[in-house]
Amino acid sequence: MTRNAQLQARKEQVIARGQGNLYPIYVKKALNAELWDEDGQRYIDFGTGIAVCNTGHNHPKVSAAAKAQIDDFSHSCVMINPYEEAVALAEQLVSHTPGPSAKKTIFVTTGAEAVENCIKIARAHTGRRGVIAFNGGFHGRTNLAMALTGKVSPYKYQFGPFPADIYHVPFPTALHGISEIDSLKAIETLFKVAISPTDVAAIIIEPVQGEGGFYMASTAFLQALRQLCDQHGIVLILDEIQTGFGRTGSMFCHQQAGIEADLMTAAKGIAGGYPLAAVVGKADIMDAPLPGGLGGTYGGSPVGCAAALAVLDVLEEERLIERANWIGEQFKARLHALQGEFPQLVGEVRVKGAMVALELVKNGDAHQPNIDLTKALVANAPAHGLILLSCGFYANVIRFLPALTIPEAHLQEGLDAFDKLFRELAVAALAA
C-alpha cells in the first residue's frame, strides 16, 4: 500500500466524512507552483489551496517573516495586548482599499468570520435587519454565511434552519440568459413584495463568483448596485475573499469598476497560507459597533500579520498584479484554442487576471452542463501531474488559480498537461 493510501485510510478513521478531501494525495513538500506528495510524485498546482498562495507555496520572504515573528511570540490576543504587526498591516490594508473615504479594519481568522462581521457592522450602522445576496454566491460555512450562500448542495443541505431576513436574487449570467436588468428588477421586486428598502441593511456580492463558477459582475452592474445602495442608504459589501490580493489583475477586483465599497472582506491570499482574514470599510460604518462587539481570540494572529506584510511587499516587488494579467492571457490563448476545436464541449472561457474558468457543456448547449467531463478532468489530473479544482452553480466548471509567481516553464508545462488531458477525455466524451 502506498504512503498516500495509508494516510487516507487513517484519515477516514478519525476525521469526519463531512470534511472530505478532493484527492487522496498527501502533501509532503511544496515550493512555489509545485507540490510533492508522500510517495514522491510531483504536481503542478493550479489551485494554490483555493487562491490562498497567490505568492506561491513557501515564498522565502513570507516564510522568513513568519519564522521571525514566531521567534518573538506567536500569540497574545490583539484585543488584550496588541502589537505593531497588526497596526502596520491595518495601515497597509486601509491604504490599498479602493476609494477616497477614511477607512478602518478589523482582523479575524476566516473568510466566513469576515462575512459575518460585515453583516453585524452593517446592521449596527443602519439599524436595519435585511440582507440581500445573490444566487450562486458563496460566503462561507458558518450559519449566517450559509444563509447568504446561494447554493444548497453541499453547503446548506441538512444544516438549517438558517437566520431570517436573508433574501436572494439572480446573479447576472448572460450565458444562462440572466441579464443585468433581470437582476436589478429582481431587487426592485423584492422591495415591493418581501422587504422595504428602508429595512435592508446590506447587499453583499462577489465581484467574481468563486464557488459559483467565476461568473463576473460587470463594471456597469457594480456601478448600478452602488447607485442603488446610495439611493436607499444600504451598505454595499464587496466579498473579495477569493478575488483579492492581485488575483484578478488589480489589488482588489472592484477597483476595476471605479466604485468604493462600504465594507469589504479579505482573506485567502492575504497571508500566503497563514490563517488570517479582515474586514475593511468606511471608518464611520466600521465604528458603529460598540467596543467589544467585534473580535475573536485568534483574530489578527501576529504570525499571520507578519506574513501578510511580507505578501504585500512581494506583490509590489515582483509586480505580481501585472503578472496576473499576463498569466490570464496565457490561459486565454490555450483555452480558446480548445474551445475552437471542441465547441460542443466548451461553453465559455472566462478570464479575469489569473482567475480563469472553463465551463463545460454537452452539444454546445449552455443549458446542458457536462458534469461527467468536469469530474473526469479533476479525477484524472494527478495522473497528468496536475492539481485541478472544479466549481460552478451547475457543477460543470474547471477553475484555474495558479500562483502569481509560477515560473513560465511550469506554467507552460501545466498548460501542456491540461491540453493533453482534455483532448484525451474530449475524444471519449464525444464518442460516447
C-alpha positions in Angstrom: 0.0 0.0 0.0 1.3 3.5 -0.9 2.0 6.1 1.7 -0.9 8.2 0.3 -3.2 5.2 0.6 -2.1 4.5 4.2 -2.8 8.1 5.2 -6.1 8.2 3.5 -7.2 5.0 5.4 -6.0 6.6 8.7 -7.8 9.8 7.9 -11.1 8.1 7.2 -11.0 6.5 10.7 -10.6 9.7 12.6 -11.8 12.7 10.5 -15.5 13.2 9.8 -16.6 12.5 6.3 -18.1 16.0 6.0 -14.6 17.3 5.9 -13.7 15.4 2.8 -10.7 15.7 0.5 -10.7 16.1 -3.2 -7.6 14.0 -3.8 -6.2 11.1 -1.7 -2.8 12.8 -2.2 -1.0 13.9 0.9 1.5 16.8 0.5 5.0 16.3 1.8 6.6 19.4 0.4 5.6 22.5 -1.7 7.6 25.2 -3.4 6.1 28.0 -5.5 3.8 26.2 -8.0 5.0 22.7 -7.3 3.8 20.0 -4.9 5.4 16.7 -3.9 3.3 14.0 -2.2 4.2 11.4 0.3 5.1 8.9 -2.4 7.5 11.4 -4.1 5.2 12.3 -7.0 5.4 15.9 -8.3 2.5 18.0 -9.4 1.9 21.5 -10.9 -0.6 23.1 -8.6 -3.3 25.0 -10.5 -5.4 25.5 -7.3 -3.0 27.1 -4.8 -5.2 26.0 -1.9 -8.2 27.8 -3.4 -6.5 31.1 -4.2 -4.6 31.3 -0.9 -1.0 31.0 -2.0 -1.0 33.9 -4.6 2.7 34.4 -3.8 3.3 30.7 -4.3 3.9 27.9 -1.8 6.6 28.7 0.8 7.8 32.0 -0.6 11.1 32.7 1.1 10.2 36.2 2.1 6.8 35.2 3.6 8.3 32.2 5.4 11.1 34.3 6.8 8.7 36.9 8.2 6.6 34.2 9.8 9.6 32.5 11.3 11.0 35.7 12.7 7.6 36.5 14.3 7.5 33.0 15.9 10.9 33.7 17.4 9.4 36.8 19.2 6.0 35.5 20.1 3.1 33.6 18.5 0.0 34.9 20.3 -1.1 37.4 22.9 -4.6 38.2 21.5 -4.9 41.5 19.7 -7.8 42.5 22.0 -5.7 42.1 25.1 -2.1 43.0 24.3 -1.9 44.3 20.7 1.3 44.5 18.7 2.8 46.6 15.9 2.4 44.0 13.2 -1.4 44.3 13.4 -1.3 48.1 13.3 1.1 48.1 10.4 -1.0 45.7 8.5 -4.2 47.6 9.1 -2.4 50.8 7.8 -1.4 48.9 4.7 -4.9 47.4 4.1 -6.5 50.8 4.6 -4.1 52.4 2.1 -4.7 49.7 -0.5 -8.5 49.6 -0.3 -10.2 51.5 -3.2 -12.0 54.7 -2.6 -11.4 58.2 -1.1 -13.2 57.7 2.3 -11.3 57.3 5.5 -11.2 53.6 6.4 -10.7 51.2 9.3 -10.2 47.5 9.6 -10.7 44.6 12.0 -8.9 41.2 11.9 -10.5 37.8 12.2 -9.4 34.3 11.3 -11.5 33.0 8.4 -13.4 34.4 5.4 -16.7 33.3 6.9 -16.0 35.3 10.1 -15.2 38.3 7.9 -18.6 38.0 6.2 -20.5 37.5 9.4 -18.8 40.6 10.9 -19.7 42.6 7.8 -23.4 41.8 8.5 -23.0 42.7 12.2 -21.4 46.0 11.3 -24.0 46.8 8.6 -26.9 46.1 10.9 -25.3 48.2 13.7 -24.7 51.1 11.4 -28.1 51.1 9.7 -30.4 49.8 12.5 -31.9 47.6 9.8 -32.3 43.8 9.5 -32.5 42.6 5.9 -29.6 41.4 3.7 -29.7 40.7 0.0 -27.3 38.2 -1.6 -27.1 36.5 -5.0 -27.9 33.1 -6.3 -24.7 31.1 -6.8 -22.8 33.2 -4.3 -20.6 31.6 -1.7 -19.8 33.4 1.6 -18.8 30.6 4.0 -19.9 27.6 6.0 -20.9 29.2 9.3 -24.6 29.6 9.9 -25.2 33.1 8.8 -22.7 32.7 6.0 -24.5 29.6 4.8 -27.7 31.6 4.8 -26.1 34.1 2.5 -24.6 31.4 0.2 -26.8 30.9 -2.8 -26.4 27.1 -3.4 -27.9 24.3 -1.4 -25.7 21.3 -2.1 -23.3 20.6 -0.4 -23.1 23.8 1.6 -26.6 24.1 3.1 -28.1 20.7 2.9 -29.1 19.3 6.3 -27.9 22.3 8.2 -30.9 24.5 8.6 -32.7 26.4 10.0 -30.9 29.5 8.9 -31.2 33.1 10.1 -34.2 35.0 8.9 -34.2 38.3 6.9 -31.8 36.9 4.1 -33.0 37.3 0.5 -31.6 36.1 -2.7 -31.8 37.4 -6.3 -30.3 36.1 -9.6 -26.7 36.9 -10.4 -26.4 38.2 -14.0 -25.0 35.4 -16.2 -25.5 36.1 -19.9 -24.5 32.6 -20.8 -27.6 31.3 -18.9 -29.9 34.0 -20.1 -29.9 36.2 -16.9 -29.3 39.8 -17.8 -28.2 42.7 -15.5 -31.6 44.2 -16.0 -33.2 40.9 -14.8 -31.0 41.0 -11.6 -31.8 44.7 -10.9 -35.5 44.1 -11.5 -35.4 41.2 -9.1 -34.1 43.5 -6.4 -36.8 46.1 -7.1 -39.4 43.3 -6.9 -38.1 42.3 -3.5 -38.6 45.8 -2.4 -42.2 45.6 -3.4 -43.2 42.1 -2.2 -40.8 41.0 0.6 -38.9 43.8 2.3 -38.9 47.6 2.1 -35.5 49.1 1.0 -35.7 51.1 4.2 -35.4 47.9 6.1 -32.4 46.5 4.1 -29.1 46.8 5.9 -26.8 45.4 3.2 -26.3 43.9 -0.2 -23.4 41.5 -0.5 -21.8 40.4 -3.8 -18.6 38.8 -5.0 -17.3 40.8 -8.0 -16.4 37.4 -9.5 -18.3 34.5 -8.0 -15.9 31.9 -6.6 -17.6 28.6 -5.9 -20.5 29.8 -8.2 -18.4 29.3 -11.3 -16.3 32.5 -11.9 -19.2 34.5 -13.3 -18.2 38.1 -13.4 -20.1 41.2 -12.3 -19.6 43.9 -15.0 -18.5 47.4 -14.3 -21.9 48.6 -15.2 -23.6 46.2 -12.8 -21.4 47.0 -9.9 -21.9 50.8 -10.5 -25.7 50.2 -10.7 -25.6 48.4 -7.3 -23.5 51.3 -5.9 -26.1 53.8 -7.1 -29.0 51.7 -5.7 -27.4 51.4 -2.3 -26.7 55.1 -2.2 -30.3 55.8 -3.1 -31.7 53.7 -0.3 -29.0 54.1 2.4 -28.0 50.4 2.1 -24.5 49.2 2.9 -22.7 47.7 -0.1 -20.4 44.8 0.9 -17.9 43.5 -1.6 -16.8 40.0 -0.9 -13.2 39.9 -2.1 -12.1 36.8 -0.3 -11.2 34.8 -3.5 -10.6 37.8 -5.8 -8.3 39.9 -3.7 -4.5 40.5 -3.5 -3.7 40.7 -7.1 -5.7 37.6 -8.2 -7.8 39.4 -10.8 -5.2 41.8 -12.1 -5.7 44.6 -9.5 -5.2 44.6 -5.8 -8.9 44.2 -5.3 -11.3 43.4 -8.2 -14.0 46.0 -7.6 -11.5 48.9 -8.1 -11.7 48.0 -11.8 -15.3 49.2 -11.7 -14.3 52.5 -10.2 -16.5 52.1 -7.2 -16.0 52.3 -3.5 -17.3 49.6 -1.2 -18.8 50.5 2.1 -17.4 47.2 3.6 -15.0 44.7 2.0 -14.0 41.2 3.1 -10.4 40.0 2.7 -8.9 36.6 3.3 -7.4 33.7 1.3 -4.5 35.4 -0.5 -3.9 37.9 2.4 -1.1 36.0 4.2 0.4 33.4 1.9 -1.2 30.4 3.6 -1.3 31.6 7.2 -4.8 31.9 8.7 -5.9 35.5 8.6 -8.9 37.5 7.4 -10.1 41.0 7.6 -13.0 43.5 7.1 -12.0 46.9 5.7 -14.6 49.6 5.4 -15.5 53.2 5.7 -14.5 54.5 9.1 -17.9 55.8 10.2 -19.5 52.4 9.3 -16.8 50.3 10.9 -17.1 52.3 14.2 -20.8 51.6 14.5 -20.4 48.6 16.9 -19.5 49.3 20.5 -16.1 48.3 21.9 -16.1 44.5 22.5 -18.8 43.9 19.9 -16.2 42.7 17.3 -13.3 40.4 17.6 -12.1 36.8 18.3 -9.4 35.1 20.2 -7.1 34.3 17.2 -8.2 37.3 15.0 -5.1 39.2 13.8 -2.6 36.5 14.7 0.8 38.1 14.9 2.3 35.4 12.7 -0.5 35.9 10.1 0.0 39.7 10.2 3.8 39.4 9.8 3.3 37.0 6.8 0.7 39.4 5.3 3.0 42.3 5.4 5.6 40.2 3.6 2.9 39.2 1.0 2.2 42.9 0.3 5.9 43.5 -0.2 6.2 40.6 -2.6 3.2 41.7 -4.6 4.8 45.0 -5.2 8.5 44.0 -5.5 7.7 41.2 -8.0 5.0 43.1 -9.8 2.6 40.2 -9.4 -0.5 42.2 -10.1 0.8 42.9 -13.7 1.9 39.3 -13.9 -1.6 38.1 -13.0 -2.9 39.7 -16.2 0.0 38.0 -18.2 -0.9 34.6 -16.7 -4.5 35.2 -17.7 -3.5 35.8 -21.3 -1.6 32.6 -21.5 -4.6 30.6 -20.2 -7.0 32.5 -22.5 -5.0 31.6 -25.6 -4.8 27.9 -24.8 -8.4 27.5 -23.6 -9.8 29.5 -26.5 -7.9 27.1 -28.8 -9.6 24.2 -27.2 -13.0 25.9 -27.4 -12.4 26.4 -31.1 -11.7 22.7 -31.6 -14.3 21.4 -29.2 -17.3 23.8 -29.4 -19.6 21.0 -28.4 -17.9 20.7 -25.0 -16.6 24.2 -24.1 -19.5 26.6 -23.4 -17.4 29.5 -22.3 -13.9 30.6 -21.2 -13.9 33.3 -18.5 -10.7 35.2 -17.6 -10.1 37.9 -15.1 -6.4 38.2 -14.4 -5.3 34.9 -13.0 -8.8 33.8 -12.2 -9.8 31.5 -15.1 -12.8 29.3 -15.8 -13.7 26.7 -18.4 -17.4 25.9 -18.5 -18.2 22.5 -19.9 -21.4 21.7 -21.7 -22.9 19.0 -23.9 -23.8 19.5 -27.6 -22.7 23.1 -27.4 -25.7 23.9 -25.2 -25.2 26.1 -22.1 -28.3 24.5 -20.6 -26.8 21.1 -20.7 -24.0 21.2 -18.1 -21.3 18.5 -18.7 -20.8 17.3 -15.1 -19.3 14.0 -16.1 -16.5 15.6 -18.1 -15.8 18.0 -15.3 -15.5 15.2 -12.8 -13.3 13.2 -15.1 -10.9 16.1 -15.7 -10.4 16.6 -12.0 -10.1 12.9 -11.2 -7.6 12.2 -13.9 -5.5 15.4 -13.4 -3.0 13.8 -10.9 -2.1 11.2 -13.5 -1.0 14.1 -15.7 0.9 15.8 -12.9 -1.8 18.4 -12.2 -3.9 19.6 -9.3 -7.2 20.9 -10.6 -10.3 22.4 -8.9 -13.8 22.4 -10.1 -16.7 24.7 -9.1 -19.9 26.1 -10.5 -23.6 26.5 -9.8 -24.2 23.7 -12.2 -21.0 21.7 -11.1 -19.5 22.0 -14.6 -16.7 24.5 -14.4 -12.9 23.8 -14.2 -11.3 26.7 -12.3 -7.7 27.7 -12.6 -6.0 29.6 -9.8 -2.2 29.4 -10.4 0.3 31.1 -8.1 1.1 34.6 -9.5 4.7 33.6 -9.0 4.5 30.5 -11.2 7.6 30.3 -13.4 6.9 30.4 -17.1 8.3 27.0 -17.7 6.0 25.4 -15.1 3.0 27.4 -16.4 3.6 26.0 -19.9 4.2 22.5 -18.5 0.9 22.7 -16.7 -1.0 24.0 -19.7 0.5 21.3 -21.9 -0.5 18.7 -19.4 -4.1 20.0 -19.3 -4.3 20.2 -23.1 -3.3 16.6 -23.3 -5.7 15.6 -20.6 -8.6 17.5 -22.1 -8.1 16.1 -25.6 -8.0 12.5 -24.3 -11.2 12.9 -22.4 -12.9 15.0 -25.0 -12.5 12.3 -27.6 -14.0 9.8 -25.3 -16.9 12.2 -24.4 -17.7 12.9 -28.0 -17.6 9.2 -28.9 -20.0 8.2 -26.1 
